[in-house]
């Protein structure tokens, strides 16, 4: 027991001794480390001070060097400035000398000018004296002498000048005529289109002759209804497989042909169906008119025409002039005018448009009073057409003076297109004009609903409104129309005036 206690006490003492020894050792190590760090810091401080001294010395050296360089540069600039001042001073001295010299020269020149003026005045005086002396010696004034000299020169050279002028004029006319013929010949060859005169009849093919009876109808009701609705004459003869539609107005003929073909396909031929077919055919013809105008403008290369102008232009497809189709004539003219304008350096667009629209008045000349040229001018002005186009189209019949080169070109193109062999027939045009005048006389009477010249102008059928014209008035109207035709028209043979008054009563059973 005592031994254990003694052991424990001894161990505790050793433990305490170890702690104390460790503390002492640790303190010694700490002091050693502290001395080492302080020595290092002291060294770093010494090194920094030494480096700062070196930097300061280097900076001082550089500053001294910069100051020296600046002083040297300043000296050089001062030397340059002194040189420039010396140069400027020398120039100023030179300019002063020149100014003095210029002043002296100006004075010398002024003196010379005064001397020249004096000499000139002296010469003028001498000249006047010489002139007076010459006039006294010659016995005539200066103007008289000048006139005599000019007169003598004119007499000597007038014959020669006149001969030369005539020669040049003749040569110029021959050369211009030759060039004009070459241009026109070339244009005609470039546009070699076929020509065909319009006829006044249209043939409709039928599948069998049995249909002729249905077309005529009971007691001729169907054929009379078709003739009245379309305004043409239907000729049903012994010719196999065909029926002839006769009429001077091509629009009516086409309307009748289309309606008749539709009725033949449908098979139901009766007055009510005939009127429906004619109305439908009339609407189709309006579409064809629009399409014809658009095709013509596309072919010519004119794409911005007013739609109302196009509708009038398309109607020319069914208008003829001396047997020549007016729309085809206008298209041909536009091509010719464009080529002529290109050859002559004129405005191609204006020439083409003026030629295409030159006969636009013929589309409504049977409805509006005036020549087709004047009507066409009013139409173009109404639709705000370019003034140059109006000037180009208005002179093609020489009713207006030629105001532009394009107006002459349009007139020449019209003459070329109309003078082609076979293009026009005067007799056909006169015949059609007679039929149109015949209808115009009938339509001028009040109460007339519509009238049609048929039988090649030997008969005119006039349909009156029953509510406005009585049976007795219809008889009187027929006599009055016949009298006007006798007095105003020239025609071979006789013309039958047929006034028709028809009353229809329609009721519906419901």
C-alpha positions in Angstrom: 0.0 0.0 0.0 2.7 2.4 0.9 4.7 1.3 -2.1 1.7 2.1 -4.4 1.3 5.5 -2.8 5.0 6.1 -3.1 4.8 5.1 -6.8 1.9 7.4 -7.5 3.6 10.3 -5.8 6.8 9.6 -7.7 4.9 9.5 -11.0 3.1 12.8 -10.2 6.4 14.4 -9.4 7.9 13.2 -12.7 4.9 14.4 -14.6 5.2 17.9 -13.1 8.9 17.9 -13.7 8.2 17.0 -17.4 5.7 19.7 -17.7 8.1 22.3 -16.3 10.9 21.1 -18.6 8.6 21.2 -21.6 7.6 24.7 -20.8 11.2 25.8 -20.5 12.1 24.2 -23.8 9.2 25.7 -25.5 10.1 29.2 -24.2 13.6 28.7 -25.5 12.3 27.7 -29.0 9.9 30.6 -29.1 12.7 33.1 -28.2 14.9 31.6 -30.9 12.1 31.9 -33.5 11.4 35.5 -32.5 15.0 36.4 -32.9 15.0 34.8 -36.4 11.8 36.7 -37.6 13.2 40.0 -36.2 16.4 39.4 -38.0 14.6 38.7 -41.3 12.4 41.8 -41.0 15.5 43.9 -40.2 17.1 42.6 -43.3 14.1 43.4 -45.5 13.9 46.9 -44.1 17.6 47.4 -44.9 17.2 46.1 -48.4 14.2 48.3 -49.0 16.1 51.4 -47.9 18.9 50.5 -50.2 16.6 50.0 -53.1 14.9 53.3 -52.4 18.2 55.1 -52.5 19.1 53.5 -55.8 15.7 54.5 -57.3 16.0 58.0 -56.1 19.5 58.3 -57.5 18.2 56.9 -60.9 15.3 59.3 -60.9 17.5 62.2 -60.3 19.7 61.2 -63.2 16.8 60.9 -65.5 15.3 64.2 -64.4 18.7 65.9 -65.1 18.8 64.2 -68.5 15.2 65.3 -69.4 16.0 68.9 -68.3 19.1 68.9 -70.5 17.1 67.6 -73.5 14.4 70.2 -73.0 16.9 73.0 -72.9 18.5 71.7 -76.1 15.2 71.5 -77.9 14.3 75.0 -76.7 17.6 76.3 -78.1 16.9 74.6 -81.5 13.3 76.1 -81.6 14.7 79.5 -80.9 17.2 79.1 -83.7 14.4 78.1 -86.1 12.3 81.0 -85.1 15.1 83.4 -85.6 15.6 81.9 -89.1 11.9 82.3 -89.9 11.9 85.9 -88.7 15.0 86.6 -90.9 13.2 85.0 -93.9 10.0 87.0 -93.3 11.9 90.2 -93.0 13.7 89.6 -96.2 10.4 88.8 -98.0 8.8 92.0 -96.7 11.8 94.0 -98.0 11.4 92.2 -101.4 7.6 93.0 -101.5 8.2 96.6 -100.7 10.6 96.8 -103.6 8.1 95.1 -105.9 5.3 97.5 -104.8 7.6 100.4 -105.6 8.3 98.9 -109.0 4.6 98.2 -109.7 3.7 101.7 -108.9 6.3 103.0 -111.3 5.1 100.7 -114.0 1.4 101.7 -113.5 2.4 105.3 -113.9 4.3 104.4 -117.1 1.3 102.5 -118.4 -1.1 105.4 -117.6 1.2 107.7 -119.5 1.2 105.4 -122.5 -2.6 105.1 -122.4 -2.9 108.8 -122.5 -0.6 109.0 -125.4 -2.6 106.2 -127.2 -5.8 108.1 -126.6 -4.4 111.2 -128.0 -3.1 109.4 -131.1 -6.5 107.7 -131.5 -8.4 110.9 -131.2 -6.0 112.4 -133.8 -6.6 109.4 -136.1 -10.4 109.7 -135.7 -10.2 113.3 -136.7 -8.0 112.5 -139.7 -10.5 109.7 -140.7 -13.4 112.1 -140.5 -11.5 114.5 -142.7 -10.6 111.7 -145.2 -14.2 110.6 -145.3 -15.5 114.0 -145.9 -12.9 114.5 -148.6 -13.8 111.2 -150.2 -17.5 112.0 -150.2 -16.7 115.4 -151.8 -14.6 113.8 -154.5 -17.0 110.9 -155.2 -20.1 113.0 -155.0 -22.0 110.5 -152.7 -22.4 109.8 -149.0 -20.8 106.8 -147.2 -24.2 105.0 -146.9 -24.8 105.5 -150.6 -21.4 104.0 -151.4 -21.9 101.1 -149.1 -25.3 100.4 -150.7 -23.9 100.5 -154.2 -21.1 98.1 -153.2 -23.6 95.6 -151.6 -25.9 95.9 -154.6 -23.1 95.1 -157.0 -22.0 92.1 -155.0 -25.6 90.8 -154.8 -26.0 91.2 -158.6 -22.8 89.3 -159.3 -23.5 86.5 -156.9 -27.3 86.2 -156.9 -27.4 83.9 -160.0 -24.7 81.6 -158.7 -26.3 81.5 -155.2 -29.8 80.8 -156.6 -28.5 77.9 -158.8 -26.7 76.4 -155.8 -29.7 76.8 -153.5 -32.0 75.1 -156.1 -29.5 72.3 -156.6 -29.2 71.7 -152.8 -33.0 71.9 -152.4 -33.7 69.4 -155.2 -31.0 67.0 -153.9 -32.4 67.4 -150.3 -36.0 66.6 -151.5 -34.9 63.6 -153.5 -32.9 62.3 -150.6 -35.7 62.8 -148.1 -38.2 61.2 -150.4 -35.9 58.2 -150.9 -35.4 57.8 -147.1 -39.1 58.1 -146.5 -39.9 55.5 -149.1 -37.3 53.1 -147.6 -38.7 53.6 -144.1 -42.3 53.0 -145.2 -41.4 50.0 -147.3 -39.4 48.5 -144.4 -42.3 49.1 -142.0 -44.9 47.5 -144.4 -42.6 44.4 -144.9 -42.1 44.0 -141.1 -45.9 43.9 -140.6 -47.2 41.7 -143.4 -50.7 40.8 -142.0 -53.4 39.2 -144.0 -56.5 41.2 -145.0 -60.1 40.1 -145.3 -63.2 42.2 -145.8 -66.1 41.7 -143.4 -69.3 40.1 -144.9 -72.8 40.7 -143.8 -74.0 37.1 -143.5 -73.3 34.4 -141.0 -73.9 30.7 -141.6 -75.1 28.4 -138.8 -74.6 24.7 -139.3 -77.4 22.4 -138.1 -77.1 18.6 -137.6 -80.2 17.8 -139.7 -82.7 19.5 -141.9 -85.5 18.4 -139.6 -84.5 21.2 -137.2 -85.4 23.8 -139.8 -89.1 23.1 -139.1 -88.6 23.6 -135.4 -86.6 26.8 -136.0 -89.5 28.2 -138.1 -92.1 27.0 -135.7 -95.9 26.9 -136.0 -96.9 29.6 -138.4 -93.4 31.0 -138.2 -93.7 32.1 -134.6 -90.2 30.9 -133.6 -88.3 32.5 -136.5 -90.2 35.8 -136.1 -89.4 35.8 -132.4 -85.7 35.2 -133.1 -85.7 37.9 -135.8 -87.4 40.4 -133.5 -85.2 39.7 -130.4 -81.9 39.7 -132.3 -82.7 42.3 -135.0 -81.6 40.1 -138.0 -83.1 38.2 -140.8 -83.1 34.4 -140.7 -82.9 32.8 -144.1 -84.1 29.2 -144.2 -83.8 27.8 -147.7 -83.1 24.5 -149.4 -79.4 24.6 -148.6 -78.7 21.4 -146.7 -77.3 21.5 -143.2 -77.1 25.3 -142.8 -79.2 28.4 -142.0 -78.1 31.9 -143.0 -78.3 34.9 -140.6 -78.3 38.2 -142.5 -77.8 41.7 -141.1 -75.5 44.6 -141.5 -74.7 44.9 -137.8 -72.1 42.2 -136.9 -73.0 42.4 -133.2 -76.6 41.4 -133.9 -75.4 38.6 -136.2 -73.2 37.1 -133.6 -75.8 37.4 -130.9 -78.3 35.6 -133.2 -75.8 32.9 -134.1 -74.8 32.2 -130.5 -78.5 32.1 -129.4 -79.5 29.8 -132.3 -76.6 27.4 -131.6 -77.6 27.3 -127.9 -81.3 26.6 -128.9 -80.2 23.8 -131.2 -78.2 22.1 -128.5 -81.0 22.5 -126.0 -83.7 21.3 -128.4 -86.4 23.4 -126.8 -87.1 26.1 -129.4 -90.1 28.3 -128.5 -90.5 32.1 -128.2 -89.9 32.3 -124.4 -86.7 30.2 -124.7 -85.6 32.3 -127.7 -85.8 35.5 -125.8 -83.8 33.9 -122.9 -81.2 32.6 -125.3 -80.8 36.0 -127.0 -80.3 37.8 -123.7 -77.7 35.2 -122.6 -76.0 35.5 -125.9 -76.0 39.3 -125.6 -74.2 38.9 -122.2 -71.7 36.6 -123.7 -70.9 39.1 -126.5 -70.2 41.7 -123.8 -67.7 39.4 -122.3 -66.1 38.9 -125.7 -65.9 42.6 -126.2 -64.0 43.0 -122.9 -61.7 40.1 -123.8 -61.0 41.5 -127.3 -60.0 44.9 -125.8 -57.7 43.3 -123.2 -56.1 41.1 -125.9 -55.5 44.1 -128.2 -53.9 46.2 -125.4 -51.7 43.3 -124.4 -50.6 42.7 -128.0 -49.7 46.4 -128.4 -48.0 46.6 -125.0 -50.4 49.1 -123.5 -51.3 48.0 -120.0 -52.7 51.1 -118.1 -55.7 52.1 -120.2 -58.9 53.1 -118.3 -61.3 50.1 -118.1 -64.1 52.3 -119.6 -61.8 53.0 -122.6 -61.2 49.2 -122.9 -64.9 48.5 -123.0 -65.3 51.0 -125.9 -62.2 49.7 -127.7 -63.6 46.1 -127.6 -66.8 47.2 -129.3 -64.7 48.0 -132.4 -64.4 44.3 -132.9 -67.9 44.4 -134.3 -67.5 47.6 -136.3 -66.3 47.8 -139.9 -65.0 50.6 -142.0 -65.3 50.0 -145.8 -65.4 46.3 -145.0 -62.3 46.5 -142.8 -62.6 45.4 -139.2 -61.9 48.5 -137.1 -60.3 46.8 -134.1 -57.9 44.8 -136.3 -57.2 48.0 -138.3 -56.4 49.9 -135.0 -54.1 47.1 -133.9 -52.3 47.1 -137.2 -52.0 50.9 -137.1 -50.5 50.7 -133.6 -47.8 48.3 -134.8 -47.0 50.5 -137.8 -47.0 53.7 -135.8 -44.7 52.2 -133.2 -42.1 51.1 -135.8 -42.3 54.5 -137.6 -41.8 56.4 -134.3 -38.9 54.2 -133.5 -37.3 54.9 -136.9 -37.9 58.6 -136.6 -36.9 59.1 -133.0 -40.4 60.0 -131.8 -42.3 58.9 -128.7 -43.2 55.2 -129.4 -45.7 54.9 -126.5 -47.6 58.0 -127.6 -47.7 57.0 -131.2 -49.0 53.5 -130.4 -51.7 54.8 -128.1 -52.8 57.4 -130.5 -53.1 54.8 -133.3 -54.9 52.3 -131.1 -57.5 54.8 -130.0 -57.8 56.9 -133.2 -61.2 55.4 -134.1 -62.5 55.0 -130.5 -65.4 57.4 -131.5 -66.7 54.8 -133.9 -67.8 52.7 -131.0 -70.6 55.2 -130.2 -70.9 57.3 -133.3 -74.4 55.8 -134.0 -75.5 57.0 -130.5 -73.7 60.4 -130.2 -73.9 63.2 -132.6 -70.7 64.4 -134.4 -67.8 62.9 -136.4 -66.0 60.0 -134.9 -62.9 62.1 -134.6 -64.7 64.7 -132.5 -66.5 62.0 -130.4 -63.2 60.3 -129.8 -61.5 63.6 -128.6 -64.4 64.1 -126.2 -64.1 60.6 -124.9 -60.4 60.8 -124.3 -60.7 64.2 -122.6 -63.5 62.8 -120.4 -61.2 60.0 -119.2 -58.3 62.3 -118.7 -56.1 60.9 -121.4 -52.7 62.4 -122.0 -52.9 65.5 -124.2 -50.1 64.2 -126.5 -52.3 61.1 -127.2 -55.3 63.3 -128.1 -53.0 65.5 -130.4 -51.7 62.3 -132.1 -55.2 60.8 -132.9 -57.2 63.9 -133.8 -55.3 64.7 -137.1 -55.6 61.3 -138.9 -58.4 62.7 -141.1 -56.8 66.2 -141.3 -59.7 67.7 -139.3 -57.1 69.3 -137.0 -53.6 70.6 -137.8 -50.5 68.5 -137.1 -49.3 69.6 -133.7 -46.7 66.9 -133.0 -44.6 64.4 -134.9 -46.7 61.6 -133.5 -49.9 63.1 -135.1 -48.2 62.8 -138.6 -47.1 59.3 -137.8 -50.6 58.2 -136.9 -52.0 59.7 -140.1 -49.4 57.9 -142.1 -50.0 54.6 -140.3 -53.8 55.0 -141.0 -53.1 55.5 -144.7 -50.8 52.5 -144.9 -53.2 50.2 -143.1 -56.2 51.3 -145.1 -54.5 51.2 -148.5 -53.4 47.5 -148.3 -54.8 45.5 -151.3 -58.2 44.0 -150.3 -58.3 45.8 -146.9 -61.4 47.9 -147.7 -64.4 47.8 -150.0 -66.2 51.1 -150.7 -69.4 49.5 -151.9 -69.8 47.5 -148.7 -69.3 50.5 -146.5 -71.9 52.5 -148.5 -74.4 49.7 -148.2 -73.9 49.4 -144.5 -74.2 53.2 -144.1 -77.5 53.2 -146.0 -78.9 50.5 -143.7 -77.7 52.5 -140.6 -79.3 55.6 -141.9 -82.5 53.7 -142.6 -82.7 52.5 -139.0 -81.8 56.0 -137.7 -84.8 57.5 -139.5 -87.1 54.9 -138.0 -85.7 55.3 -134.4 -86.2 59.1 -134.6 -90.0 58.7 -134.3 -91.6 58.8 -130.9 -92.9 55.5 -129.6 -90.5 53.3 -131.6 -89.0 50.6 -129.4 -86.5 49.2 -131.8 -86.1 48.8 -135.6 -84.1 46.5 -137.9 -83.2 46.9 -141.5 -83.4 43.4 -143.2 -83.7 41.9 -146.7 -80.4 43.7 -147.7 -82.0 47.0 -147.0 -85.2 46.3 -148.9 -87.3 46.1 -145.7 -87.3 47.8 -142.3 -89.2 46.3 -139.4 -90.2 48.7 -136.7 -91.5 47.6 -133.3 -93.5 50.2 -131.4 -94.6 50.4 -127.8 -98.3 49.5 -127.7 -99.0 51.8 -124.8 -97.7 54.8 -126.7 -98.8 54.1 -130.3 -102.3 53.1 -131.3 -103.2 51.1 -134.4 -104.2 54.2 -136.3 -101.0 56.0 -135.2 -99.0 53.0 -136.4 -100.5 53.3 -139.9 -99.7 57.0 -139.9 -96.1 56.3 -138.7 -95.5 53.9 -141.5 -96.5 56.5 -144.1 -94.4 59.2 -142.5 -91.3 57.0 -142.3 -91.7 56.0 -145.9 -91.9 59.7 -146.9 -88.8 60.5 -145.0 -86.9 57.6 -146.6 -88.0 58.7 -150.0 -86.8 62.3 -149.4 -83.6 61.7 -147.5 -82.0 58.4 -148.8 -80.8 57.3 -152.2 -81.5 53.6 -152.9 -82.3 51.3 -155.8 -85.8 49.7 -156.1 -88.2 50.1 -153.2 -88.1 49.7 -149.4 -90.9 48.0 -147.4 -91.7 49.8 -144.2 -93.3 47.3 -141.7 -94.6 48.8 -138.4 -95.4 46.1 -135.9 -97.6 46.8 -132.9 -97.9 43.7 -130.6 -99.8 43.5 -127.3 -98.8 40.8 -124.8 -100.9 39.8 -121.8 -99.2 37.6 -119.2 -100.8 36.0 -116.1 -99.5 33.4 -113.7 -101.6 30.5 -112.3 -100.6 29.6 -108.7 
